[in-house]
C-alpha cells in the first residue's frame, strides 16, 4: 500500500510532462505537414 503513495504522484507527474511535451510540439508546428515528407521521398530529383 505504501508503494501507491509514491507511484500515483509519479504517474501523474509523468502524464503531465507528456501532455506538456505534446502541446509544445503542436504549438511549434511539428504536426503541420504530415504528407510532405512521405511524398517528397517519391520524387527523386538528382
N, C-alpha and C positions, 0 to 999 in steps of 0.2 A: 504494500500500500504506500510505503514511503517513496517508492520509485515514481509513482504517479505525480507526486508533488514536484518532482524535477522534470519529468517527461512532458507533462501538459504545458507548462510555460515555455519549455524549449521548442515544442512543436508549434506553438502559437508564434513565437519569435521567428521560426523558420518560414512559416506561411506568410507572415507579414513581410519578411525580406523578399520572398519570391514574388509577391504581389507588387512590391516597390520596384523590383528589377523589371518586371513585365511592363508596368506603366511607364517606367523610364525609357525602355526600348520603344514603346509605342509612341511616346512623345517625340523622340529623336528621329522618327521616320524609318525605323528599322523594318516595318512591315508595309511600306508604301507600295513597292513594286515587287510583287511576288512572281509574276510571269516573265519579267525581263531577263533575269539570269538563265532561266530554263530555256528560253527561246534564243538567247544570244549564243549558246553553245552549238546550236544547229547551223548558224551562219558562219562558215569557216572562211574568213577573209584574210588570205595570206598576202 
